[in-house]
Structures are given as structure tokens and as C-alpha cells.
Amino acid sequence: MSGTTELREGNFGTPTAAASADVMAQLTPEMLFDSFAIQIDGPKAWHEQLSINIVLTDKPYRYRLWLSNGALVYAKSVRSTSANATITATSRTLPAIAVSGLDPEALEKAGIEVTGDTTTLSRLAALLDPGDPEFAIVTP
């Protein structure tokens, strides 16, 4: 239906806002990390390297995110390894990263602690390209 409407009337944009706090609160950590990974501008991030430990205080495991060769990947672990920065949160407060962005002050207000090199988060944020919500479905 969207394709037909686009051909007849032109691009109508995205009718919904997907980044609402209610939607983001339902994301698992893996979904949240995947949402960041698909937004990485690969060519821009090609020579960047960074790592972030995610400590969930209410879970017996942690996550490690690392950016290398233009790709952001993550792994679940029981212990932390050396990283540029560490984010400490609960599984309930972690989705605030998607709503508050990667600004350390905004994360602190959301109850998320950032230790280590806090510029790592701004470096990662600078590599995110959220895409164009007005993209054409059918026409070039």
C-alpha cells in the first residue's frame, strides 16, 4: 500500500516515531546494541577503534561492545575486560541510552553511570547515521 501511495501521490514520510521512551523501554540489551550497530557509518568508522563494557547490576552477566573495521559488535560475558569506558546500569535503565543519547550528563540524569574515558561515547555517537525516515520505498 505504501508503494502504491508513493507512486500516486509522492513520498509521505514515516507516519510514526519509533524512538519513544515506551518503545525503547521494551528493548532487550541485544536489541539496543543491534540498533546502534545498524546505524554505524561504516566508511566513516573504518579507522576508529573503541570498546565499552556494559555492566548490568541486576544480571549475572555483562556485555562488551567494540568498534573495529567499521563495524560495532557485542558479546555477553561473565566478567569485564579492559575497555575505553564502562557503562553501569540496570536492565531497566539501560534503554535510556537510546532516548537520552550517548551524552554522559544525560545518562547520569537517567541513572546510568559512565566511568573511564567518557569521550568514547561521543566518539561513538559521532559515527551514528540514523538514516533518512523520508526514504522512498519504490522510486529512486
Secondary structure, DSSP 8 states (H G I E B T S, - for coil): -HHHHHHHH------S-TT-HHHHHT--HHHHHHHHHTTB-HHHHTT--EEEEEEETTSS-EEEEEEETTEEEEEEESS----SEEEEE-TTTTTHHHHHTT-HHHHHHTT-EEEE-THHHHHHHHTB----TT--SS--
